[in-house]
């Protein structure tokens, strides 16, 4: 796996920041459209049998660090085509996510009432206050974590331990969405399916080509560079 150098930093920075920015726009701004619409409850009876495991909120919040690290490592690939295919898939998925959130608004009554005043109680109270009970299906946490695994899966330019770590961390994030009572069980396969579908769609040449045009424009007009080769 390559190491970061100064010439590559703008491209890596742009790729990660652009992805996170689009992520937040889709997840947060879709609520402006759906907040008065009917939301479908996607919880199954089994979802109400799972218990809250407080320490797993560390994994849930830590997912943002996981995504950033793996996205940066993928942006550093020797093969720029593979890198841009990956990021085009990630951002294509956000368009699909936006359609899902608007056309099929979802919710689930899974969160316990937080009445205590321990450190864990306060952290969960904060999480529940900043994240309304909507935009459940498919899970963005599960989607982004599985995309990290897809980005390194079967690619020998990444060491085996890194590929295994991506898979293990994805599973850990899946579990954390349930044990923090943030998602229903169905949201996990939904997130995985979204990742696999969007990555398959990135085989359509027009999709990565569009992302390349956008990334090149940012590199030229913001960083005054054309790409990694400069």
N, C-alpha and C positions, 0 to 999 in steps of 0.2 A: 504494500500500500504506500502510495506516495506521501511525502511530507510537504507541508505548506511552505511556500516561499512568497516573497513580496510580490512577484509578478502575477501570481495566481490569486492573491487575496481579494482583489476587487470582484472577480468573477464568482468566487466562493461566497463572498459577502452578499453580493447581489442575488445569487440563486437562493440562499437561505432566507434572506430578509423578504424578498418578493413572495416566496412561498408562504411564509408566516403571515405576511400582510394580507394576501388573498384569503388565507385561511380564516383570519379574524373578521374580514369583511363579510364573507359568506355566512359564518356562524353567528355573528352578532347582528348584522344589518338585515338579515332575513326576518328577524323578529319584528322589524318595523312594518312588514307586510302581513305577517301571520298572527300578530298578537290578539286580534279580535276574531280570528277564525276558529272553527271547531278543531280541537286537537284529539287525535285518536290515541287511546290508551293501548300501548303495545306490551304491557306486562302480562305474563302468563301466571297461572297459579303457582308454579314452581318458584317464580321470582320472589314471592312473598315468604318463602321459606329460608332464603339466604339471610345471614346475619351481618351486621356491620362489624368490620374489623378495622379499628381506628388507624393502626400504623400503616396500613396499605395506602393511605392518602399520600404518603411520601412518594410512592411509585406513581400515583395518579398525577401529582404535580411535577414529579421528576420526568414525566414523559416529554415535557417541553424541551428539557435538556437532551434527552435521548434523541429526539427528532433532529434537533439542531446539529448534534455531533455526527449522526449518521448521514444527514443530508449534506453536511460539509465534506465528509469523507467520499461521498458519491460524486460530488462536484469536482473532486480532485482526481478522478479517474484519468488514466492515460488516454482513453478513448473518449473524446469530447462528444461524439455522436451518441454513445451510450448514456452519458451524463444528461444530455439535453433531451433524450427520449424519456428518461426517468422524470425530469422536472416537467416536461410537457404532460406526462401522465398524471402527475400530482395535481397540476393546475386544471387539467381537463376534468378530473374527478370533482373539483370544487364547483364546476358548472353543473355537474350531475347532482351534487349535494344540494346546491341552491334550488334546483328543480324539485328535489325530494322534499326539502324543508317547506317549500311554498305549496306544492301540490298535495302533499301528504303530511301535514303538521302532526307531530306526535308528542306524547307525554307519557308519564307513568307515575303512579302514586306509590313510590318506594321509599322515600326518605323518612327516617324516624324523627320524632320530635326531639330536639336537642334542649334539654332542660338543665344540664349540669354546667359547671364553670371550670372544668379542668382545661389543661392546655389543648388536648385533643378536641374537647367540646368547642372551644373557641375557634380552632382551625376549621372544623366542620361547619360551624355556624357561618364563618367567613365564606367558605366554598359555596354553601347553599344560598348565601345572600347575593353572590355575584353571578351565579349560574342558574337561571330559571329552569323550571321543570319542562323544558321543551327541546326541540331539535334532537330527539333521541335516536331516531332511526334514519340512516345507519349511523353508528357511532363514529364520530370524527377521531376520537382517541384510538379506536381499534383500526380504523382505516390508515391513519398516519403511521402507526406502529408496524402494521403489516407491510406498508410501503417501504419502510426501512429494511425489512427483511427481503422483499422483492428486489430492492436496489442492489443487494449484495449476493443474492441467491445464485449459486452455481457459477459465480465469477471468480476465477482463480487469481485475479489481480488483488483480491482481498484474502488475507490469511484465513484458514479454516476456523480458527478460534473467533475471529471477528464475525464470520457468517453465523456460527453457532450462537454467539452472544446476541446477534440481532433477533434470532428466532426466540431465544429464551426471554429476552426483554419484551418482545411482542406478547408472548403468553402472559408474562407478569402484568403487563398493562391491561390485557383482557380481563384478568382476574380482578384487578384493582377497580375496574369500572363497575363490577358487581359488588365487591366487598365495601365500596364506599357508598353504595346505593345510588350511584349516579346513572346507571343504565340497566336496561332489562337484558335478559339473556339473548333475545333475538337480535339485539343491536350488534353483537359480536360477529356472527356470520354475515350480517349486513355490511359491516365495515370491511371484512375480508373480501366479500364479493365485489364491493365497489373498487377496492384496490386492484384486484385481478382483472376486472373488466376495463378499468381505465388504462392499465398497463398494456392490455391486449389492443385497445384502441390506438395506443401510441405507435402501433405498427403502421397505421395509416400515415403516409408520408406528410400529408398536409398538416397534421397536428404538431409533430415536432418542428416542422418548418416554420409554423406560426410562432411557436415559442422561441425559436432561434432568432427570428426577426425582432421580437420584443426584447430579448436579452441583449442582442447586438445594439439595438437603439439605446438601451440603458447604458451599456458599456461605453458607447461613443459619446453620448450627450451628458452623462453624469460623471463617468470616470475618465472621459477623454481617451479611451482606449478601444481597440477593436476586438480584443479577446486575449486568450492566454498566450498567443504567439507573440504579442507585442512586448 
